[in-house]
Amino acid sequence: MSIHRQAIKKLASADYLVIENEHKLLEKYLADLRDACTCSNTENLPDCQLCDQEKQASCQGRLASFLFAIVDLAHRHFANEEAIMLSRPHITTEYKYFRIHKQAHADIMQKLYALSDECLSLRNQDNIAKVFSRFHKTLSDLFTEHDSNFDDPFIESTITPAT
């Protein structure tokens, strides 16, 4: 996933560190998710029935941890982005771009909750590798889309206009 590194470098140093560290956490999270189930990161997803019962139980249990972790990580990151935006003198809660960005965050959180519910309901399937793979792809796509729609406008919103 390409996260808007060039754009975030334009932030004030303290804000940059917050956002950069959260992006690194997200990248690590996605890599860990991709590798969580040894079967889920292969081209042709094997039948999880080939794994022993303990391995299957481990993968099923780890899925819940990943679901809760991403909800927490995304919530904290979005709150920090919004706080950074609102810390700028020209940004208020009524600023059009802020409202659109905040709504995008709310939409993502709603999708994360729905995805979590879906994955939890599927985790008792025979092929948990497919659930992990689908969860990883959906998250990657969701965050990539958000980055491409909001990276430059977010940075622009944090820069105080010259007077």
Secondary structure as UniProt FT lines:
FT   HELIX           5..8
FT   TURN            9..10
FT   HELIX           13..36
FT   TURN            38..41
FT   HELIX           48..50
FT   HELIX           53..86
FT   TURN            89..90
FT   TURN            93..94
FT   HELIX           96..122
FT   TURN            123..124
FT   HELIX           128..158
//
